[in-house]
Amino acid sequence: MDNKVETTRKKTGGRKPGVPNKATTEAREAVKALLDANLPYLQTWLYNTAEGLKDDETGKYIVLPNPGKACDIVQNMVEYAVPKLARTEVVGDVTAPQRMVVSWKK
């Protein structure tokens, strides 16, 4: 018995082209909701991470200053707001002019 699907069979079901994955959409919405709910606290968290947090009674650090970590946090959060650009490599004859064609389909 052959379990392979015939190569001539037309695809049925599944997502249509251009429709986002439901699980991915839900995950992104959950992350956005989490960030939106904690936005008022974000500045305080970043400040405490960068400058450190001292105990008022002892004067000792509860959280050691770590400005590099605060920068990393901001950089990671920016990725949710601003998408990364894809890198493009153009190859061809170095002595001839290069031609790049970009088109969008509706």
Secondary structure, DSSP 8 states (H G I E B T S, - for coil): ------TTS---SS--TT---HHHHHHHHHHHHHHHHHHHHHHHHHHHHHH-EE-TTT--EEE---HHHHHHHHHHHHHHHS---------S-TTS----------
